[in-house]
Amino acid sequence: MRFEGTSNYVATDDLKVAVNAAVLLRRPLLVKGEPGTGKTVLAHEIAKAVGAPLIEWNVKSTTKAQQGLYEYDAVARLRDGQLGDERVHDISNYIKKGKLWEAFTAPQLPVLLIDEIDKADIEFPNDLLQELDRMSFDVYETQERVAARERPIVVITSNNEKELPDAFLRRCFFHYIKFPDRQTMQAIIDVHFHGIQKTLVSKAMEVFYDIREVPGLKKKPSTSELLDWLKLLLNEDMPLDVLQNRDPTKAIPPLHGALLKNEQDIMLFEKLAFMARRPGT
């Protein structure tokens, strides 16, 4: 079982090594990188490549580790008891399985995606340490132990919004997805846009990478935003001369809403363009 990328996902050599090492060790693969660099999609493509079902746990700021194991609905049981419902005699009727439970008991080896773990409270990863180590947990209400038939392939993504605890990091195989260089980006574009005009891609990439290098930019545009921008340029049949010899410090790019995602960055480009148009600038 080796991951070599897929027809829809361009994986660099170091990323392939990281994925295969994590699969071999059966340690969670912790993937960090800028938003939009394909961290979440990676789990989907690993599942596709190895023919495994994907179980997704999308973490939010309110998510608790216990929800990944199970939740006991005591309120529903109390209500059913008051109504005389026969279900109340079997407490398992009120146990809702979490994503870890699903992964541990899946009939086929799954890929478990724990997406954006850094969104949750700082205690969230610590609360998962034992379960991810032992691959088992106890359901106290039913006095049963849920144990993994086989260690699932676990992919954990983080946007680096919070530092993760050292104890948690020690249990993971870590990989940082670097922002794609121009050659890798060209390969990514070729996957998404078959037969696209090379000159358009070349000029668009020049503008894109120049924008990323503008000092003071609050949010640099990502790979996914470049793909969106190219799609718009193609849809609008944008003439090449619009992109030709364009200096991002002197003019705001066309359809910039696909690349610049906050008012501070738009104002920065407008200011640079205004200053560039002043006499003697």
C-alpha positions in Angstrom: 0.0 0.0 0.0 1.9 3.0 -1.3 0.8 6.5 -2.1 2.2 8.0 -5.3 -0.3 10.8 -5.8 -3.4 10.5 -8.1 -4.4 11.9 -11.5 -6.2 14.7 -9.7 -3.6 15.5 -7.0 0.0 16.5 -7.6 2.1 15.2 -4.7 5.7 16.3 -4.3 8.3 13.6 -3.5 8.7 14.7 0.1 4.9 14.5 0.6 4.8 11.0 -0.8 7.5 10.0 1.6 5.7 11.5 4.5 2.4 9.8 3.6 4.0 6.4 3.1 6.0 6.6 6.3 2.9 7.5 8.3 1.0 4.6 6.8 3.8 2.2 7.5 4.2 3.3 11.1 0.4 3.7 11.5 1.0 7.0 13.2 -1.3 10.0 12.6 0.0 12.2 9.7 0.0 15.8 10.9 -0.1 18.1 7.9 0.5 21.8 8.2 0.7 24.5 5.6 -0.9 27.7 4.3 -4.7 27.5 3.8 -5.4 26.4 0.3 -2.4 24.2 -0.2 -4.4 21.0 -0.4 -4.2 19.6 3.1 -7.8 18.5 3.3 -7.9 17.2 -0.3 -4.8 15.1 0.5 -6.9 12.8 2.8 -9.5 12.4 0.1 -6.8 11.4 -2.4 -5.1 9.0 -0.1 -8.4 7.3 0.5 -9.0 7.2 -3.3 -5.5 5.9 -4.0 -5.6 3.0 -1.5 -9.3 2.2 -2.1 -10.3 3.0 1.5 -13.5 4.6 2.8 -13.0 8.2 4.1 -14.4 9.3 7.5 -14.3 13.0 8.0 -14.3 14.8 11.4 -14.5 18.5 10.7 -13.3 20.3 13.9 -14.9 23.6 15.0 -14.1 26.0 17.8 -16.8 24.3 19.9 -15.8 20.7 19.2 -14.9 18.5 22.2 -12.7 15.4 22.0 -15.5 13.3 23.6 -17.7 14.0 20.5 -15.2 12.0 18.5 -15.8 9.0 20.8 -19.5 9.1 21.5 -22.2 11.3 23.0 -24.8 10.2 25.5 -28.2 11.9 25.1 -29.5 11.9 28.7 -32.2 14.5 27.9 -33.8 12.3 25.2 -33.7 9.3 27.6 -35.4 11.3 30.3 -38.1 12.5 27.9 -38.7 9.0 26.6 -39.0 7.8 30.2 -41.6 10.4 31.0 -43.6 9.3 27.9 -43.3 5.6 28.8 -41.3 4.7 25.7 -39.9 1.2 25.8 -36.6 2.3 24.2 -35.7 3.8 27.6 -34.8 0.4 29.0 -31.8 0.0 26.6 -29.3 2.8 27.2 -27.5 2.0 24.0 -30.4 3.7 22.2 -29.1 7.0 23.5 -25.5 6.5 22.6 -24.4 8.4 19.4 -21.3 7.1 17.8 -18.5 9.5 17.1 -16.1 9.6 14.2 -13.3 7.7 16.1 -15.8 5.0 17.0 -16.8 4.7 13.3 -13.2 4.5 12.3 -12.3 1.9 14.9 -15.2 -0.4 14.0 -15.2 0.1 10.2 -15.4 -3.2 8.3 -12.7 -2.0 5.9 -9.5 -0.1 6.9 -10.6 3.6 6.6 -8.8 6.9 6.3 -9.8 9.1 9.2 -9.5 12.9 8.5 -9.4 15.1 11.6 -9.6 18.4 9.8 -8.3 21.7 11.2 -7.5 20.5 14.7 -6.1 23.9 15.7 -9.6 25.4 15.6 -10.6 23.6 18.8 -9.6 24.4 22.4 -6.0 23.8 23.3 -7.0 20.8 25.4 -8.6 19.0 22.4 -5.5 17.3 21.1 -4.4 16.3 24.7 -7.8 14.7 25.3 -7.3 12.5 22.2 -3.8 11.3 23.2 -4.8 8.1 24.9 -7.4 7.0 22.4 -5.0 7.6 19.4 -2.3 5.7 21.3 -4.3 2.7 22.4 -6.8 2.7 19.6 -9.5 1.9 22.1 -11.8 3.7 24.6 -14.5 2.7 27.2 -18.2 3.5 27.0 -18.9 4.0 30.6 -22.7 4.0 30.2 -22.8 0.5 28.7 -19.6 -0.9 30.3 -18.1 -1.8 26.9 -14.7 -1.3 25.3 -14.5 -0.1 21.7 -11.2 -1.2 20.2 -9.9 -0.7 16.7 -9.9 -3.9 14.5 -6.9 -2.4 12.7 -5.2 1.0 13.2 -6.9 3.4 10.7 -4.9 5.7 8.5 -5.2 9.0 10.3 -4.6 12.4 8.6 -4.7 15.5 10.8 -4.6 19.0 9.3 -3.7 22.3 11.0 -3.5 25.8 9.7 -1.1 26.8 12.5 -3.6 29.0 14.3 -2.6 27.5 17.6 0.5 25.7 18.8 -0.2 22.0 19.4 1.1 20.3 22.6 4.5 18.6 22.5 3.0 15.3 23.8 0.6 15.3 20.9 3.3 16.1 18.3 5.5 13.2 19.5 2.8 10.8 18.5 2.5 12.1 15.0 4.5 11.9 11.8 4.8 15.6 10.7 4.9 17.1 7.3 4.7 20.8 6.3 3.4 21.4 2.8 5.5 24.1 1.3 3.9 26.6 -1.0 4.3 25.2 -4.6 7.2 26.5 -6.7 6.4 27.5 -10.2 7.1 24.1 -11.7 4.9 22.3 -9.2 2.2 25.0 -9.7 2.4 24.4 -13.4 1.7 20.7 -12.9 -1.2 21.5 -10.6 -2.7 23.8 -13.2 -2.3 21.2 -15.9 -4.3 18.7 -13.9 -7.2 21.1 -13.5 -7.1 22.8 -16.9 -6.4 20.4 -19.7 -5.0 22.1 -22.8 -5.0 25.6 -21.3 -3.1 28.2 -23.3 0.5 28.2 -22.0 1.0 31.9 -22.5 -2.1 32.8 -20.4 -0.8 30.5 -17.6 2.7 32.0 -17.7 1.4 35.6 -17.5 -1.1 34.7 -14.8 1.5 33.0 -12.7 3.8 35.9 -13.0 1.1 38.2 -11.7 0.2 35.7 -9.0 3.7 35.2 -7.6 4.4 39.0 -7.8 1.3 39.6 -5.7 2.5 37.1 -3.1 5.7 39.0 -2.8 4.2 42.5 -2.2 5.3 43.6 1.2 2.6 44.2 3.8 0.1 41.8 2.3 -2.2 40.5 5.1 -3.3 37.3 3.3 -1.3 35.9 0.4 -3.4 34.3 -2.3 -3.3 30.5 -2.2 -3.2 27.7 -4.8 -7.0 27.3 -4.7 -7.4 31.0 -5.3 -5.1 30.9 -8.3 -7.2 28.1 -9.8 -10.4 30.1 -9.2 -8.8 33.2 -10.8 -7.7 31.2 -13.9 -11.2 29.8 -14.2 -12.6 33.3 -14.2 -10.0 34.6 -16.7 -11.0 31.8 -19.1 -14.7 32.3 -18.6 -14.4 36.1 -19.2 -12.1 35.3 -22.2 -9.6 37.9 -20.8 -7.3 39.2 -23.5 -3.6 38.5 -22.9 -2.6 42.1 -23.1 -4.5 42.7 -19.8 -2.0 40.6 -18.1 1.0 41.5 -20.3 3.8 43.5 -18.5 1.5 44.1 -15.5 3.2 45.3 -12.4 1.1 44.5 -9.3 2.6 47.5 -7.5 1.2 49.8 -10.1 -2.2 48.4 -11.0 -4.8 46.2 -9.2 -5.1 42.9 -11.1 -8.3 42.1 -13.1 -11.0 40.1 -11.2 -8.9 40.7 -8.1 -11.7 39.4 -5.8 -10.5 35.9 -6.5 -7.1 36.7 -5.2 -7.4 39.4 -2.6 -9.8 38.4 0.2 -9.8 41.4 2.6 -10.3 45.2 2.4 -6.8 45.9 3.8 -5.1 44.2 0.9 -7.3 45.8 -1.7 -6.6 49.2 -0.2 -2.9 48.4 -0.2 -3.0 47.7 -4.0 -5.1 50.8 -4.7 -2.7 52.9 -2.7 0.3 51.4 -4.6 -1.4 52.0 -7.9 -2.3 55.6 -7.0 1.3 56.3 -5.9 2.6 54.8 -9.1 0.4 57.1 -11.2 1.6 60.3 -9.5 4.0 62.4 -11.5 7.6 61.7 -10.7 6.9 58.3 -9.2 
